[in-house]
Amino acid sequence: MKKLDAVIIGGGPYGLGLGVLAEEIENLEVLVFEREDSLEWHPGMLLDGTTLQDAFLADLVTLLNPKSPYTYLNYLHEHDRLHAFFFFEDFEVPRKEFSSYLKWAGSQLPTLRLRHEVTDVLETGDGYTVKVQNHESGEEETYETRHVVLGTGHEPNVPEFVHSLPSHDVFHTSSYLYRKEEIKEGETVTIIGSGQSAAEIYYDLLQRKRDESFTLNWYTRSGGFFQMESAKMAQQLFSPDYIRYFRTLPVNKRKGTLDDLAKLRHGVKGSLLESIYKELYHQSIDGESLTTTIMQTTSLEDIEEKEEGYTLTLHHTEKDETFHVHSNKVILATGYKPRIPHWLERFENKIVWEDEHVFKVDDHYRIVREEESKGHLYTLTNLEYSHGSGATNLSLSPYRNATILHHMTGKEHFRIPKNSVFQTFFPKEEEL
Ligand SMILES: Cc1cc2nc3c(=O)[nH]c(=O)nc-3n(C[C@H](O)[C@H](O)[C@H](O)COP(=O)(O)OP(=O)(O)OC[C@H]3O[C@@H](n4cnc5c(N)ncnc54)[C@H](O)[C@@H]3O)c2cc1C
């Protein structure tokens, strides 16, 4: 069997984008394995009316190569939607359409293998043997490759104590659309968390409350229901230039910076918070009872199953008071954590670790090894500590993918922009 140059694990926007860019390099042999049978993008959260948080230009390739056939504009063109989009005049495109775009891009990509799950990766000396479960044929397949790229994305991050509870009642936002119809009149629904997903679900249920009566609670441990920083000047931190600067900082400074810049990554789009507020205002006219509780600085401590629903133990951190509320459904908007495959444990002693959970990643998105190896493990996930706040931002994905391909092939195939924003992150050498 011919040895591949790279196996890309995961056909999410990052792995798919890498596969798309790799297509432009002659004689580079890669395969993208995706375990699902479709590239539907976060399907449990494809709510009507929700949009991308970035301009459509943050697609798989445009910010690096707008001439690629895999651009969002080409998707619109191929579907006779360019004129409709022209009059739409909104850069923030519907999430549903972005999901269709990803599926379309995947269907054009000859190196994508759907329903192929990577189950193991073994080191061979000059590369890796990759075991793949083909869910279509039911067979296990084996591939030889020089390099492996981890594009396994993120998985729901839920507290330990919910693991034993029925998942049809207590569930993460990622399952919302599969569960929302199970919410019945007269029930109490509680949302935990105050990020974008929490707000989208709160708004969705709040609108439904116009016609159906149920109680809706919204608690967050944050100090308030804050807006995500979206000022143009601040957005400059989502640039290749900032990443280059961030890379020069020692690890403790990098960690500290992440806390300082939390407003760029967390919180809710201002327009959505405004819609929620207006909806609350309209629903409260004439002294109508809102049957909704919205509370800050309140963390979920425990959930106990009762005969009829659940008792939630909540702690108001500022008042240092513990209290209990009853709820029939609990929606956990508690975020995501990097999905790290189990086989990486085998490399535990060969990898350099920044701390207990975070492996060290170099400028080329390569997991740093104790000893130099011929085949590399690159990663598109777990990059916050190494590459900063923009690590999970779509707009930086083409830049990241080009950096990986340049290192993998030892050649500059794409022009990576320098000085791409107005801000300067560090004095020039002659100024020091
Ligand atoms: C609801 C939501 C909305 C978001 N909106 C935005 C936004 O507007 N702008 C923005 O910049 N970011 C956004 N993000 C953050 C981020 O851009 C997305 O999460 C994005 O999908 C990350 O891409 P990914 O490829 O790393 O991971 P994922 O999309 O999670 O894809 C990983 C893929 O790997 C596959 N996989 C995992 N393990 C294996 C295996 N062993 N074998 C084969 N396949 C495997 C999975 O099935 C999955 O398809 C959003 C996140 C969420 C949850």
PDBQT file of the ligand as one rigid body, heavy atoms in Angstrom, charges set to zero:
ROOT
HETATM    1  C1  LIG A 501     -22.754  26.184  18.031  1.00  0.00    +0.000 C 
HETATM    2  C2  LIG A 501     -21.377  26.700  17.695  1.00  0.00    +0.000 A 
HETATM    3  C3  LIG A 501     -21.245  27.809  16.879  1.00  0.00    +0.000 A 
HETATM    4  C4  LIG A 501     -19.967  28.309  16.566  1.00  0.00    +0.000 A 
HETATM    5  N1  LIG A 501     -19.883  29.418  15.792  1.00  0.00    +0.000 NA
HETATM    6  C5  LIG A 501     -18.676  29.933  15.499  1.00  0.00    +0.000 A 
HETATM    7  C6  LIG A 501     -18.561  31.116  14.700  1.00  0.00    +0.000 A 
HETATM    8  O1  LIG A 501     -19.553  31.700  14.278  1.00  0.00    +0.000 OA
HETATM    9  N2  LIG A 501     -17.305  31.589  14.427  1.00  0.00    +0.000 N 
HETATM   10  C7  LIG A 501     -16.181  30.964  14.891  1.00  0.00    +0.000 A 
HETATM   11  O2  LIG A 501     -15.079  31.426  14.614  1.00  0.00    +0.000 OA
HETATM   12  N3  LIG A 501     -16.266  29.840  15.645  1.00  0.00    +0.000 NA
HETATM   13  C8  LIG A 501     -17.474  29.318  15.967  1.00  0.00    +0.000 A 
HETATM   14  N4  LIG A 501     -17.542  28.186  16.750  1.00  0.00    +0.000 N 
HETATM   15  C9  LIG A 501     -16.285  27.591  17.272  1.00  0.00    +0.000 C 
HETATM   16  C10 LIG A 501     -15.527  26.706  16.227  1.00  0.00    +0.000 C 
HETATM   17  O3  LIG A 501     -15.213  27.455  15.090  1.00  0.00    +0.000 OA
HETATM   18  C11 LIG A 501     -16.346  25.507  15.816  1.00  0.00    +0.000 C 
HETATM   19  O4  LIG A 501     -16.570  24.692  16.944  1.00  0.00    +0.000 OA
HETATM   20  C12 LIG A 501     -15.713  24.630  14.713  1.00  0.00    +0.000 C 
HETATM   21  O5  LIG A 501     -16.651  23.652  14.355  1.00  0.00    +0.000 OA
HETATM   22  C13 LIG A 501     -14.419  23.980  15.137  1.00  0.00    +0.000 C 
HETATM   23  O6  LIG A 501     -13.987  23.160  14.083  1.00  0.00    +0.000 OA
HETATM   24  P1  LIG A 501     -13.165  21.814  14.300  1.00  0.00    +0.000 P 
HETATM   25  O7  LIG A 501     -12.921  21.245  12.957  1.00  0.00    +0.000 OA
HETATM   26  O8  LIG A 501     -12.012  22.076  15.189  1.00  0.00    +0.000 OA
HETATM   27  O9  LIG A 501     -14.095  20.886  15.195  1.00  0.00    +0.000 OA
HETATM   28  P2  LIG A 501     -15.492  20.173  14.966  1.00  0.00    +0.000 P 
HETATM   29  O10 LIG A 501     -16.413  21.040  14.209  1.00  0.00    +0.000 OA
HETATM   30  O11 LIG A 501     -15.909  19.700  16.316  1.00  0.00    +0.000 OA
HETATM   31  O12 LIG A 501     -15.141  18.928  14.061  1.00  0.00    +0.000 OA
HETATM   32  C14 LIG A 501     -14.380  17.838  14.512  1.00  0.00    +0.000 C 
HETATM   33  C15 LIG A 501     -14.774  16.654  13.671  1.00  0.00    +0.000 C 
HETATM   34  O13 LIG A 501     -13.928  15.559  13.971  1.00  0.00    +0.000 OA
HETATM   35  C16 LIG A 501     -14.696  14.374  13.887  1.00  0.00    +0.000 C 
HETATM   36  N5  LIG A 501     -13.987  13.329  14.633  1.00  0.00    +0.000 N 
HETATM   37  C17 LIG A 501     -13.691  13.315  15.957  1.00  0.00    +0.000 A 
HETATM   38  N6  LIG A 501     -13.011  12.199  16.275  1.00  0.00    +0.000 NA
HETATM   39  C18 LIG A 501     -12.859  11.495  15.125  1.00  0.00    +0.000 A 
HETATM   40  C19 LIG A 501     -12.236  10.256  14.806  1.00  0.00    +0.000 A 
HETATM   41  N7  LIG A 501     -11.626   9.515  15.729  1.00  0.00    +0.000 N 
HETATM   42  N8  LIG A 501     -12.256   9.838  13.521  1.00  0.00    +0.000 NA
HETATM   43  C20 LIG A 501     -12.864  10.586  12.559  1.00  0.00    +0.000 A 
HETATM   44  N9  LIG A 501     -13.484  11.756  12.815  1.00  0.00    +0.000 NA
HETATM   45  C21 LIG A 501     -13.472  12.209  14.073  1.00  0.00    +0.000 A 
HETATM   46  C22 LIG A 501     -16.025  14.776  14.496  1.00  0.00    +0.000 C 
HETATM   47  O14 LIG A 501     -17.067  13.910  14.109  1.00  0.00    +0.000 OA
HETATM   48  C23 LIG A 501     -16.199  16.187  13.938  1.00  0.00    +0.000 C 
HETATM   49  O15 LIG A 501     -16.918  16.204  12.732  1.00  0.00    +0.000 OA
HETATM   50  C24 LIG A 501     -18.803  27.674  17.083  1.00  0.00    +0.000 A 
HETATM   51  C25 LIG A 501     -18.949  26.561  17.918  1.00  0.00    +0.000 A 
HETATM   52  C26 LIG A 501     -20.214  26.077  18.218  1.00  0.00    +0.000 A 
HETATM   53  C27 LIG A 501     -20.327  24.888  19.131  1.00  0.00    +0.000 C 
ENDROOT
TORSDOF 0
